[in-house]
Amino acid sequence: MPITKGFRTLVDEATAQITTYSVADVLARQAAGDTRVQLVDIRDPRELEREGTVHGCIHAPRGMLEFWVDPASPYFKPVFADESKEFILFCGAGWRSALATQTLQHMGMTNVAHIDGGFAAWKQQGAPLQTLAEHHAASKAQRESRSAATPAAGSAT
């Protein structure tokens, strides 16, 4: 059976329906202290191991994304329920993130966008990167900081 609609057409159709930011747009918002920005790396874990990632991002592999954002899913991640955030997705070149952004919009999310050119554009523009090990250490420290700030169940507040 021949392919009747190629990937490029799908990506172009998605791009016409979603919000797309340049790397410069995202960096400017971060520099201005925009706390709404939450970057989401949807690349495969092997890509992160090989190339690193972006400081402060959430890693949500493309194959799990719909399950992680849906509160009815047994795989739901509460971070995606934060409506005060704008989840800005990126992948290697911006193709998967365009399709993923469109899918999340179809699921009802309005606070989602993607980065044009993906991680390749991020690197090309010299934006800050971190190794996967640095990312894991920073994520662990952030989780520990949040749990230390949260009173234990049953304690007086």
C-alpha positions as CSV (number, residue, x, y, z in Angstrom):
1,M,0.0,0.0,0.0
2,P,1.5,3.3,-1.0
3,I,1.9,6.2,1.4
4,T,-0.7,8.8,0.5
5,K,0.4,11.5,2.9
6,G,4.0,11.7,3.8
7,F,5.6,12.9,7.0
8,R,6.5,16.3,5.6
9,T,2.9,17.0,4.8
10,L,1.9,15.9,8.3
11,V,4.5,18.1,9.8
12,D,3.5,21.1,7.6
13,E,-0.2,20.6,8.5
14,A,0.7,20.4,12.3
15,T,2.9,23.5,12.1
16,A,0.0,25.5,10.6
17,Q,-2.2,24.6,13.6
18,I,0.3,25.1,16.5
19,T,2.4,27.7,18.2
20,T,6.0,27.7,17.2
21,Y,8.8,29.5,18.9
22,S,12.3,30.2,17.7
23,V,15.2,29.3,20.0
24,A,15.8,33.1,20.4
25,D,12.1,33.5,21.5
26,V,12.5,30.9,24.2
27,L,15.9,32.2,25.4
28,A,14.5,35.7,25.6
29,R,11.6,34.5,27.7
30,Q,14.0,32.6,30.0
31,A,16.3,35.6,30.3
32,A,13.3,37.7,31.3
33,G,12.5,35.3,34.1
34,D,9.3,34.0,32.5
35,T,8.3,31.2,34.9
36,R,5.6,30.0,32.6
37,V,8.1,28.4,30.3
38,Q,8.6,24.7,30.8
39,L,10.7,23.0,28.2
40,V,9.9,19.4,27.4
41,D,12.5,17.1,25.6
42,I,10.6,14.4,23.8
43,R,13.6,12.8,22.2
44,D,14.5,9.1,22.7
45,P,16.6,8.4,25.8
46,R,19.5,7.3,23.6
47,E,19.5,10.8,22.0
48,L,19.9,12.4,25.4
49,E,22.7,10.0,26.3
50,R,24.5,10.8,23.1
51,E,23.9,14.6,22.8
52,G,22.8,15.9,26.2
53,T,19.8,18.1,26.8
54,V,18.6,21.5,27.8
55,H,18.9,22.8,31.4
56,G,15.7,22.8,33.3
57,C,13.7,20.7,30.8
58,I,11.4,17.8,31.6
59,H,12.2,14.6,29.7
60,A,9.0,13.0,28.3
61,P,9.8,10.4,25.7
62,R,7.6,10.8,22.6
63,G,6.3,7.3,23.0
64,M,4.9,8.1,26.4
65,L,3.8,11.7,26.0
66,E,0.0,11.2,25.6
67,F,0.0,8.8,28.5
68,W,2.0,11.2,30.8
69,V,-0.3,14.2,30.1
70,D,-3.7,12.4,30.5
71,P,-5.0,12.3,34.1
72,A,-7.0,9.2,33.3
73,S,-3.8,7.3,32.4
74,P,-2.0,5.0,34.9
75,Y,1.2,6.7,33.7
76,F,0.0,10.3,34.3
77,K,2.7,12.8,35.5
78,P,1.2,15.6,37.6
79,V,3.7,18.1,36.3
80,F,1.6,18.2,33.1
81,A,-1.5,19.3,35.0
82,D,0.1,22.7,35.9
83,E,-2.0,25.1,33.8
84,S,0.2,28.0,34.8
85,K,3.0,26.6,32.6
86,E,3.4,26.7,28.9
87,F,4.9,23.4,27.8
88,I,7.3,24.0,25.0
89,L,8.3,20.7,23.3
90,F,11.4,20.0,21.3
91,C,12.9,17.0,19.6
92,G,15.9,16.6,17.3
93,A,14.8,18.7,14.4
94,G,11.3,20.0,15.3
95,W,9.3,17.4,13.3
96,R,8.3,15.1,16.1
97,S,7.7,18.0,18.5
98,A,5.4,19.6,15.9
99,L,3.3,16.4,15.6
100,A,3.4,15.9,19.4
101,T,2.2,19.5,20.0
102,Q,-0.7,19.0,17.6
103,T,-1.6,15.8,19.3
104,L,-1.6,17.4,22.7
105,Q,-3.8,20.2,21.4
106,H,-6.2,17.5,20.0
107,M,-6.3,16.1,23.5
108,G,-7.4,19.5,24.8
109,M,-4.2,21.2,26.0
110,T,-4.0,24.8,25.1
111,N,-0.8,25.6,26.9
112,V,1.6,23.8,24.5
113,A,4.0,24.9,21.8
114,H,7.2,23.7,20.2
115,I,10.6,25.0,19.2
116,D,11.3,25.4,15.4
117,G,14.4,23.4,14.5
118,G,14.4,21.5,17.8
119,F,17.6,20.5,19.7
120,A,19.7,20.9,16.5
121,A,18.7,24.6,16.4
122,W,19.3,25.0,20.1
123,K,22.8,23.7,19.8
124,Q,23.5,25.6,16.6
125,Q,22.7,28.9,18.4
126,G,25.0,28.1,21.2
127,A,22.2,27.9,23.8
128,P,23.1,26.3,27.2
129,L,23.3,22.5,27.2
130,Q,23.9,19.9,29.9
131,T,24.9,16.3,29.9
132,L,22.4,13.7,30.8
133,A,24.3,13.1,34.1
134,E,24.1,16.8,34.9
135,H,20.4,16.8,34.0
136,H,19.7,13.8,36.3
137,A,21.7,15.4,39.2
138,A,19.9,18.8,38.8
139,S,16.5,17.0,38.6
140,K,17.2,15.0,41.7
141,A,18.3,18.2,43.6
142,Q,15.1,20.0,42.5
143,R,12.9,17.0,43.7
144,E,14.7,17.0,47.1
145,S,14.4,20.7,47.4
146,R,10.6,20.5,46.8
147,S,10.1,17.6,49.2
148,A,12.1,19.5,51.9
149,A,9.8,22.5,51.4
150,T,6.7,20.3,51.7
151,P,5.5,19.6,55.3
152,A,5.3,15.9,56.1
153,A,1.9,14.4,56.4
154,G,0.5,14.9,59.9
155,S,2.9,17.6,60.8
156,A,1.8,21.0,62.1
157,T,1.9,23.8,59.6
